[in-house]
Amino acid sequence: AMAAAAAASSHDEDSSESRMVVTFLMSALESMCKELAKSKAEVACIAVYETDVFVVGTERGRAFVNTRKDFQNDFVKYCIDEEAKAVKLQKTKSSSLDNKMTVDIVEMEALKKSVEDYFCICYGKALGKPTVVPVPYDKIQRDPSALIVHGLPEGLAFKRPSSYDATTLKWILENKSGISFVIKRPFLEPKKHLGRLSDSSHMITSTGVSCPSIQVKTEPNEDSGLEMVTVKEESEDPEYYQFNIPDDDDYLPPHKKTKSIEPVNDASTVGRRKAREFNFEKWNARITDLRKQVEELFERKYGVALFNGLFAPTSSPPEK
């Protein structure tokens, strides 16, 4: 209601301003008629604004119009009828324009559908199939040289029917008998990018292999028999060498060993050295023998020092 009142108020203001303008111009016209009367010219004017009738002119002109009320009424009726005709004509034109636009849209969609169907027929024929096959427009756009379309106007690229205007669509339908497809080769598939290697593929992860345990004999002593101990067997590492304890005949002190440069292995054996076999029993026996010899030597020297060589070797006193 408030909106309607505001609209009515605005309309009244516009009408009032227009009425003032009409009144002002009619006054000016009356002044001009008076000037014409000075030149012995007679003028009669009738003006109609909405429901108001204005009569201006020279004195004789106004007298004539005022005596012809029928003439005034006919003129007012004529103006009202013409205004109504103008409004009706405007509505008719607007409706016709809307209908034309609707007809154009429907016609455009029909043209697109007809061209689309014909392109599918042509593509099916190019594949050697009697049925309709949808046209792979995306593949054709990526690899246009795989398909040749004959019969299109020069300079017109093959694309989706929705991309053509009405004139082009009509031309295609009118000249469809000369349009054909030729498939030169299969479409090239887009390159598949290799996925990035995960970080774990670049890292050396622990295998978690457990090292088996083996039992070995310790050096025998006087108080107890053989004692079994458990040691951890390490997995073989190709980056390290394994050596056995040299035999007595082959052993040389470090200062008497000759320096030699170890020859470079072949490329086929780089990173993988053959480990010499380690004999634990032999190594243990050798250590025991060496300890025994050292102990006898100490006892002999101790006896000589103690008895000046007069007595046989005796055992050295135990450690305090």
Stockholm file with secondary structure:
# STOCKHOLM 1.0

chainA/1-320         AMAAAAAASSHDEDSSESRMVVTFLMSALESMCKELAKSKAEVACIAVYETDVFVVGTERGRAFVNTRKDFQNDFVKYCIDEEAKAVKLQKTKSSSLDNKMTVDIVEMEALKKSVEDYFCICYGKALGKPTVVPVPYDKIQRDPSALIVHGLPEGLAFKRPSSYDATTLKWILENKSGISFVIKRPFLEPKKHLGRLSDSSHMITSTGVSCPSIQVKTEPNEDSGLEMVTVKEESEDPEYYQFNIPDDDDYLPPHKKTKSIEPVNDASTVGRRKAREFNFEKWNARITDLRKQVEELFERKYGVALFNGLFAPTSSPPEK
#=GR chainA/1-320 SS CHHHHHHHHHHHHHHHHHHHHHHHHHHHHHHHHHHHHHTTCCCEEEEEETTEEEEEESHHHHHHHHHCHHHHHHHHHHHHHHHHHHHHHHHHHHHHHHHHHHHHHHHHHHHHHHHHHHHHHHHHHHTTCSSCCCCCHHHHHHCGGGEEEESSCTTCCCCCGGGSCHHHHHHHHHTGGGCEEEECSCCCCCCCCCCCCCGGGGSCCCCCCCCCEEEEECCCCSSSCCCEEEEECCCCCTTSCCCCCCCTTTCCCGGGSCCCCCCCCCGGGTTCCCCCCCCHHHHHHHHHHHHHHHHHHHHHHHHHHHHTTSSCCCCCCCCC
#=GC SS_cons         CHHHHHHHHHHHHHHHHHHHHHHHHHHHHHHHHHHHHHTTCCCEEEEEETTEEEEEESHHHHHHHHHCHHHHHHHHHHHHHHHHHHHHHHHHHHHHHHHHHHHHHHHHHHHHHHHHHHHHHHHHHHTTCSSCCCCCHHHHHHCGGGEEEESSCTTCCCCCGGGSCHHHHHHHHHTGGGCEEEECSCCCCCCCCCCCCCGGGGSCCCCCCCCCEEEEECCCCSSSCCCEEEEECCCCCTTSCCCCCCCTTTCCCGGGSCCCCCCCCCGGGTTCCCCCCCCHHHHHHHHHHHHHHHHHHHHHHHHHHHHTTSSCCCCCCCCC
//
